[in-house]
Amino acid sequence: MDILSGDIVLLVFRRVVRNNIGDVSLDSQMLDILMELDGKKNLGFIAKKTGINTGNLREAVSKLLKLNIIEIVAEGEGTFLDNAFMDYLNEQLALAIGPVAEVIIEDAVSDLGCKMSQIPGRKVAELIDLLSRDIQREEKRESFKLNMVKRIKEKGY
């Protein structure tokens, strides 16, 4: 199955070091994308940052793959959510729903198929979405989301 055939926004790629890189010709869009591929940022983030639509992004990434100058980052590689972030997440959720926050987080992490100590940074938006569904009061839910988005940006997840 072609990895670029479905939704590509959550895919993460990194550059590959090649000895014969001088033999490769890249247009400016491909170069912009290549410079952003660091093994941490997903293609959705890169699309927003560069202003490249997903159709053009898909085509450029496909070419970069064929040139063997990028590779997909396997599940479990890349950046994991750190303890400080998880503490902040627990604190913010506790403000919104009370002392059951820690249990709710553990359940959501399990639903994502992850371990508490190894939550990939690229799954943070999905985690926040799952958790926000357990916040009944709309104003608290919105406050939680805003605070978490701010922290996600600070951390670079």
Secondary structure, DSSP 8 states (H G I E B T S, - for coil): --TTSS--TT-EEEE---TTGGG----HHHHHHHHH-EEEEEHHHHHHHHT--HHHHHHHHHHHHHTTSEEE--TT-S-B--HHHHHHHHHHHHHHH-TTHHHHHHHHHHHTT-BTTB-BGGGHHHHHHHHHTT--SHHHHHHHHHHHHHHHHHHT-
